[in-house]
């Protein structure tokens, strides 16, 4: 049951809903339970005008589980779990690919909570795509082919450009701490039971046990298929807006169309569980 004080407006056919009538600075067990249900249903939730300070953002994130710390991003003063994602003319955003967060680990995140602090006057939106809608859109034969497969994911592959840069040495420990790991190509959502694609061009390197040309061709097809417009939603940021996405069933991508304009967002990432494929259910 969703409390009557919470208003939900769907944003697109495949995923996304804007939620109002809530104050995320004061989460209650009832609100947390309602948002868990809404997140599983809509896959990404959007909130406007939520003035959370870093400690409050951490506290909100912990309502859904323990928080992961990303090894590649700085943190605001007094916070170790909030990652600062900043774009400036001197240091533009590096990630431009569609991806699911941190799939290089054995237990990728449940989800992430991203809050806007500085937004460009124009541009800088974020795109989200439903991996369950993408899976449903495949032919029955392709679904049968993919269901038992596994693929490798790699931190070093995802951050290969940063590792090759002048400060790449700072990530060497993270490379050692995060050896490549395999996940099912199709993941079964632990709450809804829906199947969704679980490969992404940022961290997935290859399909296990499949010849390299076939692996490359299949992955390239899936990457293009997964982000067809009918599977996506686009979010235009405003100051203090928040996007909370289900990392188990989505991909996302920043739209780096804002040139030198300043953009600052704060993110907390909620710990997840081991992905389970259709053959393990």
N, C-alpha and C positions, 0 to 999 in steps of 0.2 A: 504493500500500500504506500503510495507517494503522498506525503502530507499536502493538504489543500493549499497551503501557503506557498508551495513551490510551483512555479510556472515553467513549462517545458515547451519550446517551439522548435520543431524539426527544421533543419537547415538545408537538407538535400535528400535525395531519394535513397542513397545507399547508407549514409552515416551522417552523424553530426546533429547536435541539438544545443540550443542556447537556453540556459537555465537562469531564472531570476527568482527573486523572493527569498534569497539565502544570504547569510553573512558567514563567509568561510573563516572569519577570525574566531568564531565561537561555534565550532562543530559539536554537535550532540550525537549520541549513539543513533538516534532516529534519522538525523540528517545523513550521517555516514552510511547507514544501511540503505537509505533511499538513493544516494549517489552511486553506491556500488551497483544497485540494480539498473540505474539509468546508464551508467558507464558500459555495463555488459550489453545493454540493449542498443545504445546509440553509438558506442565505440569511441566517440570523442565528444566531450562536453565543453561548452564555452560559457564564460561568466564575464560580465562587465562590472567595472567600478568595485573592485575588491582590493582595498588598500592594505594588503598584508605586508608586514615587515618580514625580514628573513627568518627570524625566530618563529613568527606566526605561520609562515609558509612551511617551515619544517614541521611544526606541530600539526598542521593540517595534513601534510603528507603521511605522518606517522599514524594517522587514524586508519590507514589502509595497509600498513605494514612497515617493516624496518626500511631505512633509506640506504641506497647505494651511493658511493662517492665515485665520481668520474675522475680518472687520473689525468685527463688532458686539459681540464678547465680550472681557472682560478675561482676563488670564493670571496664573498663579501666579508668585511671584518666581523669577527665573532661567530662565523658560521662555517662549518666544515662540510655540510651536506648540500648547501645551495651552490649550484654552479652558475657562473656568470658567463653568458653568451653575448659578446659585444662585437659590433661591427663599426669600424671607423675607416676614414680614407686611408690611413696608414696601415691598418690591420683589418683588411676586409674579411668577411666570413669565408671559411675554408670549405665547409661542407655544402655542396650544391646538389648532391644526389638524393634520390629517394632512399629511405632506409627505415629499418626498425631499430630502436635504440639497443646498443650493447649486446647484440646477439652473439658476440664472440665469447661470452661467458657461459658456464653450464646452466645457470639459472637467470636468463635474461629478465629485465624488469617487468613487473606487472603493468606499470604505467608511469607516465611523467606528468608533472604539474608545472606548467610554464607560465610565468607572469611577465607582462610587459612593463618596463620602467621608462624607457625612452623609445619613442616610435618615430619613424620618418614622416614627414608631411605627406609624402606620396610613396606608395610601394611598401615592400617589406612584409607582404602577407605570408601565410604558411598554408600549404596544401596538405590534406590528409586523404588517404585512400583506404577503403575497406578490403581487407584480404579475404574475408569470408564471402563478400559479394563477388570478388574476382574468382574465387574457387567455384562458386555456384555457376559462374558464367562460362566455365570450361565444358567441353564435351564430356560425356560419360566415359568414353575411352581414355581421354587424357587424365581424368580423375583417377581411374583405375590404375593407370601407369604410375602416377605420382604418389599415390597413397602409401606404398611401402618404402619409398626412397628416403635417403638421408643425405644431407649436404654439410660440408665443412664451412665454418665461420672463423674469421681470423682478425684479431686486433691489429696485428702488424699490417695486414692487407688494407684494412680500413683507414689506417693512419700512415700509409706508406709515403704520402707526399710530405706530411709533417716530419716523419722520420728522416726523410732525405734533406730537410731544410737545415739551416744553421743551428737550430735549437733541438734537433732531433735526439740528441743524447739524453734530454730530459725525459723522454718516453721509453728509454731502454728498459728500465725496471718494470714498467707496465707491460712491455712485450714479454718479459720473463714471467711476470705474474699471470699472464693471460695466454697460455698456449692455445693453438687451434682446437676447436671443439666441434662435434657434429650434433645436428638437430634434425628432426624429421622435416622433410620438405613441406608436408602438410601437417598443421598443428590442430589438435582438437581443443577448443576452448574449455577450460575447466568448469565454467559456470553454465554456459549455454549449450555446450555440446556441439556447436557449429564447427565445421571444418574450415580452415583458412590457409592460404599460402604462407609459408614461413621461410622465404628466401628474400634477400635484398641485395642490390648491386653494390652497396658500400662494404658489407662484411662477408658475404658469401663468396667462396672461392671456387667450389666445384661440387658436383653431385658425386657421392661415394659409389664406387663400383661401376661407373659408367664411363665409356671411352671419352677422352677429352673433347673431341669435336662434337659428340652428341651432348655432352654436359653443357658445353658452351652454347650450342644452338637452343637447347631446352631452356636454359636460364635466360638467355636473351629474349626468347619468346615470352616467358613468364614475367620478366621485368616490364616489357611493353604492355602486355595484357593487363597486369595488375593495376596500372594507373590510367586506364581508359577513363575518359571524362565522366562516364556514368557511374563510376565507382568512387568518385572523389567529392570533396567539399573544400572550399577556400575560405579562410578566416582572415578578415582585415583587423589588424590590431588597433586598439586604442589604449591610452595610458591606464594601467592597473587592470587591464583585461587578463583573463586566465584561460588557458586551454588545458584540459585534463584528458589525455588520451590513453586508451587501452593498448598497451604495447604488444599484447598477445594477438591482436586481430587487426592491426593497422600498420601502414607506413606513413611517413610524412616527409616533407621537403620544404625548406625555406625558399622563397622567391627573392633572389638577390637582384632586384631591379631598382634599388634605391641609391645606387652609385656611392658617393662619399657621405651620404647622410648618416647621422649617428643612430644606432639601434642598440638597445640594451635590454636583455631579458634575463630573468632569474629562473632556474629550473631545479626542482627536486625530483628524484627518481625513486620510485617505490620498488622494493625488492620483489622478485617473482619466484616462480618454481620451475622445475625441469619440464621443458616442452614434451608433450606426449603426442605420438602420432596415431593414426587410425588403427594400425595393427596392434597397438598396445592397449587399446580400450577394452 
